[in-house]
Each structure stands twice: as C-alpha cells, then as structure tokens.
C-alpha cells in the first residue's frame, strides 16, 4: 500500500481504527512480521501514536530544510522562521 489516510470529515469516527484492524488481520493471515510505515511527518502525532500503539518504533526522522537565496527572509507560508544558526531554516516548524 502506498498511502493510507482518512479525510478530515471522517476522522474520529472509527474509520482509522477500522483500517488499522483490517491491516492487522491481513498481516496475521499472510504471516507478515514486519512492515514499513515511513514518510510520516514527526508532527503527525495521531499517526505516530497509532503506529506505536500497534507495536511500531520510530527509527528514523526525515526533515526538510530551506536556505533562502540572496537576502530573502526565512519564511514558510508567509510566517517568519528562526534560523538554525547555519543559514538554514526548518520547514514546517520542525527542528
């Protein structure tokens, strides 16, 4: 499966829990013992909590940084961002 998500209007309705339960059953049925749940932003707390509740571990963190050209301000979506001191500013407020 490439991606799994629940539209905002269906969150907190049990839809995500049904997805997790079905995936768990299929893994057991097929004798799957290891799965990859990569590319989850570290700021996506609901998904990270669900993954950990199913026995998963966070083993890597991917971050995206930007470095403005010239004298451009460090901005993301129009908001000023603090620099990390090396000329890079973290995107999405991830540090």
C-alpha angles and dihedrals in degrees: 000000000000101000139003125192144142122227114246094249091057098047118115090023098101093261094116091046089053090052091050093047092050093048090048091051092049092049090052092046092051095040092242108168102174133038135177120232098178131155094046109142112238087231090061094093097169092055093043091049091049092048092050091046088057090055099268126144130211104236102162138028122207119199133183120216133184132207115198120227119236116345096329116144120249101255136159116187089345095306123120113246127205116240120239089227095257096080093266125112120201117241119228091018091282114147 
